[in-house]
Amino acid sequence: MKIVKWIVLILVLIIVIGGVVLYLNLNRIVRTTVASQTTQSLNLQTLVGGANVSLVGGDLTLSNMEIASPKGFSAPQLFTLSGIDVAVKYSQLRSDPIRIQSINIQNPKLVLEQSGGKFNVQAVMDQLSQDKSAPSGDGKRQEGQPLRLIIDQLKVSGATVTVRPGIPGLKDQYDLTLPPITLANIGSGDGNQNGAAIKEVVMLLVTTMTSKAADSDQAPAQLKELLNLNVNQLAAKLQEKFNTQIAKVADDLAKKLPGKLGEALGGAMKNPEEALKNPGQALGGLLQGGNKPPSTQPVKP
């Protein structure tokens, strides 16, 4: 009997130790996969501090995620997130695209830095627009190919935008706090089920946060005008480059801007190629319309 008890005890210990090793390796695999996929998609070095996969249910928590700034800008990071909670079914992790029920992002910080007449986020978008890689989302994603996502709901809380305008007449830095943000049906709108690449989701979130910053009563009028110009160019790029659902959200941003700002951005949505060639003309009196008090309505797709 004693031998049987010892054998059972040893088997239990092996199972427990094996489960701990599997759990730790799973967390490491998820952390490195998210970091490498985001780095590959954005072509910006991305670090993820930690990952915690719940073995019961379909919950994933990521912590201390950092996306580096593009070359030519002084801020070490473009985008940082203290925590991300993801709800997904394990059966969906191998699908293409991956369907995610919800993503809750806590305390993200976006740094908008202007250098040489261009914001860092514009430089990132220009770089992404040169990417000619074919989209996946056909259900046959091979190992090493970029992930594509369908996100039912994405929520953001505690967000801040740090703006470094780099022009005379404005302070060196503005720190703007944002209200909660909710986006829905990312990568699945208007019958599109191909999903959105990580870069599309990140740039959609960056554009939305920039729009919110331009709508903030914490920003002076001149800074609002500068940010609205940036939103116009980002949204035009989203419309030109990315899938239908991303473009729809970009188009909705135009409807939230006041007066001539919304009209100018709406025109850019209808003719993005012309807007990109001549953004000044596409704005159509942006500066004259920029002094009107901005809307306080939330940006929603």
C-alpha positions as CSV (number, residue, x, y, z in Angstrom):
1,M,0.0,0.0,0.0
2,K,2.8,2.4,0.9
3,I,4.4,1.9,-2.5
4,V,1.1,2.7,-4.2
5,K,0.7,5.9,-2.2
6,W,4.2,7.0,-3.1
7,I,3.6,6.3,-6.7
8,V,0.3,8.3,-6.6
9,L,2.1,11.2,-4.8
10,I,4.9,11.2,-7.3
11,L,2.5,11.2,-10.2
12,V,0.6,14.1,-8.6
13,L,3.8,16.1,-8.2
14,I,4.8,15.4,-11.8
15,I,1.4,16.7,-13.0
16,V,1.6,19.8,-10.8
17,I,5.2,20.6,-11.8
18,G,4.4,19.9,-15.5
19,G,1.3,22.2,-15.2
20,V,3.4,25.0,-13.7
21,V,6.1,24.6,-16.4
22,L,3.4,24.7,-19.1
23,Y,1.8,27.7,-17.6
24,L,5.0,29.7,-17.3
25,N,6.0,28.7,-20.9
26,L,2.6,29.6,-22.1
27,N,2.8,33.1,-20.6
28,R,6.3,33.5,-22.1
29,I,5.1,32.3,-25.5
30,V,2.1,34.7,-25.5
31,R,4.3,37.7,-24.4
32,T,7.0,37.1,-27.0
33,T,4.4,36.5,-29.7
34,V,2.5,39.7,-29.0
35,A,5.8,41.7,-29.0
36,S,7.2,40.1,-32.2
37,Q,3.9,40.4,-34.1
38,T,3.5,44.1,-33.1
39,T,7.1,44.8,-34.0
40,Q,6.7,43.1,-37.3
41,S,3.4,44.8,-38.1
42,L,4.4,48.3,-37.2
43,N,8.1,48.0,-37.9
44,L,8.6,49.6,-34.5
45,Q,10.4,47.9,-31.6
46,T,7.7,46.7,-29.2
47,L,8.3,45.3,-25.7
48,V,5.8,43.5,-23.5
49,G,6.6,43.4,-19.8
50,G,4.4,40.4,-18.8
51,A,1.6,38.1,-19.9
52,N,-0.8,36.2,-17.8
53,V,-3.1,33.5,-19.4
54,S,-6.0,32.3,-17.4
55,L,-6.2,28.5,-17.6
56,V,-9.9,28.7,-16.6
57,G,-11.9,30.7,-19.2
58,G,-10.5,32.8,-22.0
59,D,-8.8,35.7,-20.3
60,L,-5.4,37.2,-21.1
61,T,-3.7,40.1,-19.4
62,L,-0.7,41.9,-20.8
63,S,1.3,44.5,-18.8
64,N,3.8,47.3,-19.5
65,M,3.6,47.3,-23.3
66,E,5.9,49.8,-25.0
67,I,6.0,50.8,-28.7
68,A,9.1,52.8,-29.7
69,S,9.0,56.0,-31.6
70,P,10.1,56.1,-35.3
71,K,13.5,57.3,-36.2
72,G,14.1,61.0,-36.1
73,F,12.0,61.7,-32.9
74,S,13.4,62.2,-29.5
75,A,10.7,60.5,-27.4
76,P,11.8,57.0,-26.5
77,Q,8.2,55.6,-26.9
78,L,5.4,56.5,-29.2
79,F,2.8,54.6,-27.3
80,T,2.8,52.9,-23.8
81,L,0.0,50.8,-22.1
82,S,0.1,49.8,-18.5
83,G,-2.4,47.0,-18.8
84,I,-4.5,45.2,-21.4
85,D,-7.3,42.7,-20.6
86,V,-8.3,40.5,-23.4
87,A,-11.3,38.1,-23.5
88,V,-11.0,35.4,-26.2
89,K,-12.0,31.8,-26.7
90,Y,-9.1,29.4,-26.8
91,S,-10.7,27.8,-29.8
92,Q,-10.3,31.1,-31.7
93,L,-6.6,31.5,-31.1
94,R,-5.7,29.3,-34.2
95,S,-8.4,30.8,-36.4
96,D,-7.8,33.3,-39.1
97,P,-8.8,36.0,-38.3
98,I,-8.8,35.6,-34.5
99,R,-12.1,36.8,-33.0
100,I,-11.7,38.7,-29.7
101,Q,-14.8,39.4,-27.6
102,S,-13.3,42.4,-25.8
103,I,-10.2,44.4,-25.2
104,N,-9.9,46.7,-22.2
105,I,-6.9,49.0,-22.2
106,Q,-5.8,50.8,-19.1
107,N,-3.8,54.0,-18.8
108,P,-2.4,54.3,-22.3
109,K,-0.1,57.2,-23.1
110,L,0.3,58.5,-26.6
111,V,3.2,61.0,-27.4
112,L,2.5,63.2,-30.3
113,E,5.8,64.9,-31.3
114,Q,6.4,67.2,-34.2
115,S,9.8,67.4,-35.8
116,G,10.7,68.8,-39.2
117,G,7.1,69.7,-39.9
118,K,5.8,66.2,-39.4
119,F,4.3,64.4,-36.4
120,N,5.7,61.0,-35.4
121,V,2.4,59.3,-36.1
122,Q,2.4,60.7,-39.6
123,A,5.8,59.3,-40.1
124,V,4.6,55.9,-38.9
125,M,1.6,56.0,-41.2
126,D,3.8,57.0,-44.2
127,Q,6.0,54.0,-43.5
128,L,3.0,51.6,-43.2
129,S,1.5,52.9,-46.5
130,Q,4.6,51.7,-48.3
131,D,4.0,48.1,-47.0
132,K,2.6,46.1,-50.0
133,S,2.2,42.8,-48.2
134,A,-0.9,40.9,-49.2
135,P,-3.7,40.7,-46.5
136,S,-4.5,37.4,-44.9
137,G,-7.8,36.6,-43.3
138,D,-8.8,33.8,-45.6
139,G,-8.7,31.2,-42.9
140,K,-5.4,29.7,-44.1
141,R,-2.8,31.7,-42.2
142,Q,0.5,30.0,-42.2
143,E,3.1,30.0,-39.4
144,G,4.9,33.3,-39.3
145,Q,2.3,35.3,-41.2
146,P,0.8,38.4,-39.6
147,L,-2.2,38.0,-37.3
148,R,-5.5,39.5,-38.2
149,L,-8.2,40.3,-35.7
150,I,-11.9,40.8,-35.4
151,I,-12.6,42.8,-32.2
152,D,-16.2,43.0,-31.0
153,Q,-15.5,45.8,-28.5
154,L,-12.4,47.8,-27.5
155,K,-12.5,50.1,-24.5
156,V,-9.9,52.6,-23.3
157,S,-9.8,54.2,-19.9
158,G,-7.4,56.6,-18.2
159,A,-5.8,57.7,-21.5
160,T,-3.4,60.7,-21.8
161,V,-1.9,62.3,-24.8
162,T,1.3,64.2,-24.5
163,V,1.8,66.8,-27.3
164,R,5.1,68.3,-28.2
165,P,4.2,70.7,-30.9
166,G,7.7,72.1,-31.6
167,I,6.5,75.4,-32.9
168,P,6.9,79.0,-31.6
169,G,4.0,80.4,-29.6
170,L,3.1,77.1,-27.9
171,K,4.5,75.4,-24.8
172,D,7.1,72.7,-25.2
173,Q,4.7,70.1,-23.9
174,Y,1.0,69.7,-23.2
175,D,-0.4,66.7,-21.2
176,L,-4.1,66.1,-22.1
177,T,-6.3,63.7,-20.3
178,L,-9.0,61.9,-22.4
179,P,-12.5,60.7,-21.6
180,P,-13.2,56.9,-22.0
181,I,-13.2,55.6,-25.5
182,T,-15.2,52.8,-27.0
183,L,-14.8,51.3,-30.4
184,A,-16.9,48.4,-31.8
185,N,-16.8,45.7,-34.5
186,I,-13.3,46.4,-35.6
187,G,-12.4,44.3,-38.7
188,S,-15.9,43.1,-39.3
189,G,-18.0,46.1,-40.5
190,D,-20.1,46.2,-43.7
191,G,-19.9,42.5,-44.3
192,N,-16.1,42.4,-44.1
193,Q,-14.9,39.4,-42.1
194,N,-11.2,39.5,-43.1
195,G,-10.2,41.1,-39.9
196,A,-7.8,43.9,-39.2
197,A,-4.0,43.7,-38.9
198,I,-2.4,44.7,-35.6
199,K,-1.0,47.9,-37.3
200,E,-4.5,48.9,-38.4
201,V,-5.9,48.5,-34.9
202,V,-3.0,50.5,-33.4
203,M,-3.3,53.3,-36.0
204,L,-7.1,53.4,-35.6
205,L,-6.6,53.8,-31.8
206,V,-3.9,56.4,-32.3
207,T,-6.1,58.4,-34.7
208,T,-9.1,58.2,-32.3
209,M,-6.9,59.4,-29.4
210,T,-5.5,62.2,-31.5
211,S,-9.0,63.3,-32.4
212,K,-10.0,63.2,-28.8
213,A,-7.0,65.4,-27.9
214,A,-8.0,67.9,-30.6
215,D,-11.4,68.0,-29.0
216,S,-10.0,68.6,-25.5
217,D,-10.8,71.9,-23.6
218,Q,-7.3,71.5,-22.1
219,A,-5.7,72.5,-25.4
220,P,-5.4,76.1,-26.7
221,A,-7.0,76.9,-30.0
222,Q,-3.7,76.9,-32.0
223,L,-2.9,73.4,-30.7
224,K,-6.4,72.2,-31.6
225,E,-5.9,73.4,-35.2
226,L,-2.6,71.7,-35.4
227,L,-4.0,68.4,-34.1
228,N,-7.1,68.6,-36.4
229,L,-4.7,68.9,-39.3
230,N,-2.9,65.8,-38.1
231,V,-6.2,63.9,-37.7
232,N,-7.2,64.9,-41.3
233,Q,-4.0,63.4,-42.7
234,L,-4.1,60.3,-40.5
235,A,-7.8,59.6,-41.4
236,A,-7.1,60.0,-45.1
237,K,-4.2,57.5,-44.9
238,L,-6.5,55.1,-43.0
239,Q,-9.1,55.5,-45.8
240,E,-6.5,54.9,-48.5
241,K,-4.6,52.0,-47.0
242,F,-6.7,50.0,-44.6
243,N,-9.8,47.9,-44.8
244,T,-13.4,49.0,-45.0
245,Q,-14.2,48.9,-41.3
246,I,-11.1,51.0,-40.4
247,A,-12.0,53.5,-43.1
248,K,-15.6,53.7,-41.8
249,V,-14.4,54.7,-38.4
250,A,-12.0,57.3,-39.9
251,D,-15.0,58.7,-41.9
252,D,-17.0,58.9,-38.6
253,L,-14.2,61.0,-37.1
254,A,-15.0,63.7,-39.6
255,K,-18.6,63.9,-38.4
256,K,-17.4,64.6,-34.8
257,L,-15.3,67.7,-35.8
258,P,-16.8,71.2,-35.6
259,G,-17.8,73.4,-38.5
260,K,-15.4,73.6,-41.5
261,L,-13.0,71.1,-39.8
262,G,-15.6,68.3,-40.3
263,E,-16.4,69.4,-43.8
264,A,-12.7,69.4,-44.7
265,L,-12.1,66.0,-43.3
266,G,-15.2,64.7,-44.9
267,G,-13.9,65.9,-48.3
268,A,-10.6,64.1,-47.7
269,M,-12.5,60.9,-47.0
270,K,-14.2,61.1,-50.4
271,N,-11.0,61.8,-52.3
272,P,-8.1,60.5,-50.1
273,E,-5.5,60.4,-52.9
274,E,-6.0,64.1,-53.7
275,A,-6.0,65.0,-50.0
276,L,-2.6,63.2,-49.5
277,K,-1.1,65.0,-52.5
278,N,-2.3,68.4,-51.3
279,P,-3.4,68.3,-47.7
280,G,-3.4,72.1,-47.4
281,Q,-5.9,72.5,-50.2
282,A,-8.0,69.6,-48.9
283,L,-8.4,71.3,-45.6
284,G,-10.4,74.1,-47.4
285,G,-10.2,76.8,-44.8
286,L,-9.3,74.7,-41.8
287,L,-7.7,77.5,-39.9
288,Q,-10.7,79.8,-40.4
289,G,-13.0,77.1,-39.1
290,G,-10.7,75.9,-36.3
291,N,-11.6,78.6,-33.8
292,K,-15.2,77.3,-33.4
293,P,-15.6,75.5,-30.1
294,P,-15.0,71.8,-30.6
295,S,-17.7,69.2,-30.1
296,T,-17.7,67.3,-26.8
297,Q,-19.5,64.3,-28.3
298,P,-17.6,61.0,-27.9
299,V,-15.9,59.5,-30.9
300,K,-17.6,56.3,-31.8
301,P,-17.6,54.2,-34.9
